[in-house]
Structure formats: C-alpha cells, structure tokens
C-alpha cells in the first residue's frame, strides 16, 4: 500500500508541472488587473505579496481524496475480499457435484421419459434399465474386471455384442442429458438412468452413490459375460455366480422382466413378459406360476407363450425359475408379497449397479432420489 501511495504522489507531482506553468502565466497577466489587490485580500490566511502557492490546490485535494479512498479500499480488500470478487474466483475452481446436482440430472431423465413416448409401449424406461443392467452385468469377481465402472459399451467391441443389440437407443436417449450436465461421467449417467427408470415406472427406491469413471476401449469386456436366454439353470448360476450373487438374488434380479419386451431384430425373441410392461410389479412371478405355458409355434428361436391369450412370452431361462426347486421357492415368495419382492429386488439391483466401482463415498453416504411422483 505504501509503494502504491508513493507512485500515486509521483504521478501527481508530474502532472502538476504544466498546471504550475499555467498559473505563473496567469499571475503575470493579472499584475495590471485593477482587481488584483481585492482578489488577494479575499484570503483569510493573510498571505503577503509574492507568497502565493504555485500549484493546483484543487488537484492536490483530489489527489489526497484519492489516496484516502485507496487506503480505505485496501482495508476492505484485506478484511472482506469477497466484495472484490474473491468468492467468484473460488466458484471457478474444480466443480464438486453434490446431492442436489445429481437430483437435477435425475429430474432431467424423468422429464425426458415423460416427454419422449415414441418408444415401445410409450416408454424408454425398460431400455434404460436394460442399459444399466448390461453395463453392470459384465463384472467378474475373480478378475475384478467389467462392471458399471467404465461405460465401455460406448465402443464397438462391446457395443456390438449380441446381448447389447438395441441399446444404442438408450445411449442416444441420454446424449442430450450428458450435454446438459457434462460433468457427470457416462458410467454414472447410465446407472442413474437405470435408477430413474425403475422409480419412474413405480418400482422401489434404489439408493445411488457416484464415483464411476469412464474408461477407454482397452477395458472392454469379452463377449459371453451376459445371460444367454436359451440356456438352463446351470448357466444362470454360472453367470450370476461369477458376479457373486446367490440363488435368491438371481431370482430377484430376474424380476426385471416385468418390464419391457423382446424384439425379433435384436434378440430374435418377440413379445412382452407381462400385460403392463412399463409398470414395475410382481406380475412376472404370478404369471410364471399361474398361467399355462406352451412352446410357441413359429420360425423364431424357442420361446414360450401363454396358452390363454398367446400375447405374452417367456424365455427358456424364465421357465427355469419355476422348474428349479431352489429358484422356485423364491419366485413363490415374490408372487405372494409385492413388498418382499420390491425390497429384495432393490437390494440386489443396488449390488449389481455397484459391482467393480472404487467408490470414494462410503455405503452410509448413498443417496435416494425423489421421483416425479414424490415431487407432485
């Protein structure tokens, strides 16, 4: 502050030189002026002739005022820097998203689900859930590879796997959301979209915590890690067991088939599992146990259809849920009690979505987002 004051004083003295020259010329011209003595007597200081100040009194007063203002400003800057934009400087530092920021992303997904109804049965919800499921279901507990950390389905090796056919629709659906919230990783966005899909289709709450990072194509997983719908119970246990799930969790996760439908141009199969493919219920288990099923007569891959309406379908792996004794007892529990199904489905999906992620937040710091139903 002292150096600034000295610089200001030097500038003031330099600028005063031409003013003093002008003042001298004025006094010379005023010698013969008849009012000179009267003008001099107007001062109360009693100055004698020849002792007038050869400077610019107004300029000095302005300079002194400026110095005082500068000193006051420096004091304010020292003790209240936020008044000078320091707070704004902090705001431009690294962005650390909080719960409220992720809720905004959730809300944007929910809004898009409501507004974009040009997909199967009027909702992108089921395909968003499938995207999150397949991004997570590649995890291998033995090698620690795969899982939801990476979003490697963005790349052709993994995106072109047969089990992932049709998921480009889900990825494209989420692109505008990613553009609006560029700070969120694709990995977190895909999983959050799965959470939103479940909750917006009236399913249970699914806790979420961020921390997934996007990876390059060198982290793509080999084909064959996702379930093959043509296989039996041993295959189901091999696929889900590789991820660390037990029989109960396997059956609970199969309940996701309450949503969506199959397509001949993707999996080769055709049709929905339930009569309400955009609403989460325990009807999948009820229909498996209560309806009569028969092989569908058509030119496509082997699948079952309900005998009564011939409008519903079940895959060979679905039928294993009621054929296998250990699987069936859990299917019966879920068919009888929707609350039990919702609770155990939520727990299993939470585990699935977190496989292989090196989280910084603890399990106690998971967040539960408000659905559009909660906010009405």
N, C-alpha and C positions, 0 to 999 in steps of 0.2 A: 504494500500500500504506500510505503514511504517513497519507493522508487517511482511509482506512478505519479505521486504528487510532485516530485522534482521534475519529471518530464513535462507535466502539465504547466508548471511555473515557467520552465524554459520556453515552451511554446508560446505562453502568454507574453513573456518579455520580447520575444522575437516579433510577434505580431503587433506589439505596441510601438515599434520604431517608426513606421510610417505615420502612425497617429500623432506621435510627438512632433514630427516634421510639419505636419499639417497644422498642429496647434501653434507652433512658432510663427508660421506664415500668417496665421490669423491675428496673433497679437501685434505683429509689425503693422499690419493693415489697420489695426484698431487704435494706433497711437494718436492719430489725428481725429479720432472719433470723439465728438463732444460729450458722449455719454460714458466714456471710459471710466472716469473717476466715480461716477454714480454707480456703475456696474461693480467696481471693486468694493465700494462701501456696502454693497449688498451682502457681503460675507460676514458672519458673526465671529470669525476667527481672528479678526484684526490683523490680517497679513499686511506686511509692509510692501511697498512697491518693489518689484523685482523678485519677490519670493513666491510667485505663483507656481503651483505644481505643474511640471512639464510632462504630463502623462494624460491618460484617459481614465478619469475617475469611474465612469460607467463601466468600462471594460474590466477594471480591477474588481469592482463589485460583482460583476457577472462571474469572473474567474473564481473569486472567493466562494461565491454561492455554489459554483460547480464543484469545487473541492469538497465543500461540506456535503453536497449530495453524493459525491463519490465515496466519501468516508462512510456515510450512512448506508449506502448500497453495499459496500464491502462487509459492513457489520451484518446486514441482513443475509448476505450470501453465506457468511460464515456460520450463522446460527440457524438459518432457515433456508437451506439450499434448495428445498423443494419448490420455493417460489421462483427459482431461476431455471426450472426445467430439469433438475436432477432426478426427480421422480419419473419424468418421461424417459430419461436415459435408462433408468432401471427397467422400465417396461419394455424396452427394446432388446433386453438380454434374452438368454435362452428361455423358450416357452415351455413351461411345465404344466401340462393339462391336468385338470382336477375333475372331480366327480361331475361338476356342472357342465364341463366341456364335453364329457362323454355322453351325458344325458342329452345334450344338444344333437350329437351325432345319432343317438338312438331315436330322438324325435324326428330327425330328418328321414331316417329309414322308415319309421312308422308312417310318416306323411306320404312318402313315395309309395308305400304299399297300398295306402288308401286311394291315392290318385291314379296309379297305374294298374288298371284292371284288365289289361289286354293279354293276360297270360292264362294258363289252364284254370278253368273253373273260376276265373276272375281274380286270381291272386298269385303273386310271385313268392308268397310266403313259403310254400313247400320246397321250391327250388333253392331258396336262400338257406333253408335248413339243411338241404342236401349238400350244398356247397361247404357249409361249416363242418358237417359230418365227415365228408370225404377229405377235407383238408386235414382233419384231426385223425381220421381212422387209418392213416399210414404209419402210425407210430409203432416202433419195435422196441420193447422194453429191454431186450437183450443187448442191442447195439446202441440204444439211445438215439436212434435216427428217426426221421419222419415226425409226424405230429403237426400241430397247428402253428408252430413257430417257423415261419419262412415264407408261406404263401407261394410255394414253388409250383403250384398248378398254373401260375402265370406263364410258364414256359412250356414249349411244345412237348418235350419228353414226357412230362407228367400230365399236362392238359389233354394230351391225345390218348391217354389210357382209356380203354373201352369203358371202364366203370365210371369215368368222368364225362362221358358223352352228354351233351346238352347243357353242361354247367357254364358254358360261355354266356348263356342268357342271364345267369345270376351275376356273373362278374361284370357284364356290361351294365346291368341294372344299377350296380353300386358305383360305377365310374363317376357320375355326377356328384355323389356323396363324397367321394375321395377328392374331387376337385374343390368342393366347398370347404372341406376340412383336410388340407394337405398334410397336416402334422400327424395324422393317425396312420399307422402302418397298414398295409393291405392285410397282414396277418390278423391284427386286432379288429380291423373293419369286418372281415369275413366272419369272424366268430361273433362279434357284436351283432351282425345281421342275423345270425342264427338264433341268438338270444331274443332279438326283437321279433323274429318270425314266430317263435314259439309263443311268446307272451301276447303278440298281437292276434294270434289265432286262438286265444283264450286258453292257452296252456299254462303250466305252473311258472312261477318266477324262477329264473336261472341266474344265480349270482355270477358276477364277472369281475375280473381284475385284468388290467392292461399289462403289457410288458413283452409282447411278441414283436420280433424284429423280422423284417423282410430279408430274404437271402437270394443268392444268385442260382443259376441253373445247375451248378455243381452239386447242390444239395437236393436235387430232385430224387425221389424215391423210385425204386424199380417197380415195374408193373406186377400185379398179383397180390398186393397187400390188402385190398378191399374185398368184401364178401362176394362170392360167386353164387348167384341166386339159384343155380341148377344143382347145388351140392346138398349134402346131408348134414346131420348133427355133428359129426366129427369135424367137418370143415368149419362149421360155426364156432366150435370150441377152439379150433386151431387159430382162426383169425382173431377172435376176441381174446383168447387166452394170451396170444402174443403181445397184446396191449396191457394185459394184467387184469382182465375182467373175469368175474366168476359167473356161474350159471344164472343167478338171479339178475345180475346186471345185464347179461346178454339178452334175457327175455325183456327186461325193462326197455333197453335201447331199441329192440325190435318194434316197440310200440310207436315209434316214429312213423311206421307205415299206416298209422291212422290218417296221415296227411299225404296229399299228392296222388300221383298216378304214374303208370309206366307208359312208355311210348315205343311204338314199333321201329321208329327211325333212330332210336338211341339204344335201349337195352334189348329191343326185339320183342319184349313183352308188351301187353296192352291192357289198359283199364285201371280204375281206382280200386283201393282196398276196402273203402267204406263209402257210405252214402253221403258223408259230409267231409270231403277231402280238404277243406280249408278251415276246419274247426277241430281243435285237439280234444279228443275224448278217449275213453277206454273201449270204444266200439270195435276196435281191431280184435281184441281178445274175445269179446262177446260173439262177434260174427264167426271167428275161428271155431269156437266151441259149440255154438248153437245152430249154425247153418249147415246144410249138407253141401258137400263139395265134390265135384267130379272133374276129370280131365277135360279140358276144352278141346273141342274138335275143330282144328284149324291148321293152317300151314306154317304157323309160327312155332317158336320153342315151347316146350312143355310147360303148361301152367294150368291152374285150377280156376274154375268158375263156379259161382253159386248156382245150385240146381233150380232154385225158386225163380229168380229174376234173370239170371245169366248176364247180369250187368256188372257184377263185382268179380275181382280176381284175387288169387293168392299164388305166391311163388312156391316152388318146391321147398325152399328154406323156411317159408312161413308155416307150411304144414308140419315141418319138423318140430315146431314149437309145441304142438299138441300130441305128436307121436312119441316124443322122448319123455320118459316118465319124470325126470328131474326138471325139464323145461316146463312141462305141463302144469305142475303144481303152482308155479309162479304165475302162469297165464290165468289159472283159475282164480288166484288171489286178486289179480288185477281186474278180471272181468266182474268180480263181485263188488269191488270197492275202488271207485274212481280216485278217491283221496289218497289211498295207498299207492296206486299207480303213479299219480302225479308226484308224490313225494319221492318215490324211488326212481322214477324217470328223471326228475330234476337232479338228484344226487349223481346218477350215472352219467348224464349229459355234462354236468359240471366237470366230472373227472375226465371225460372224453375230450372236452374242449381245452383242458389244461395240459394234456399229455405232451411232454418234451419241452416245456417252456421254462426257462430260467428266470422266474419272477423275482423282482425286487421287493414287491409288496407281499406281506405275509398273508396267510389264509384268512386271518381275522380282519384283513383290510379289503375283503371283497365288497363289491358294490351291487346293490339291487336297484334296477332302474324302474321308474314309473312307466307303466304302459299308457297308451292313449285312453284306455278305459279309466285308469286312475286319475287322469287329469281332466275329465269331463265333469 
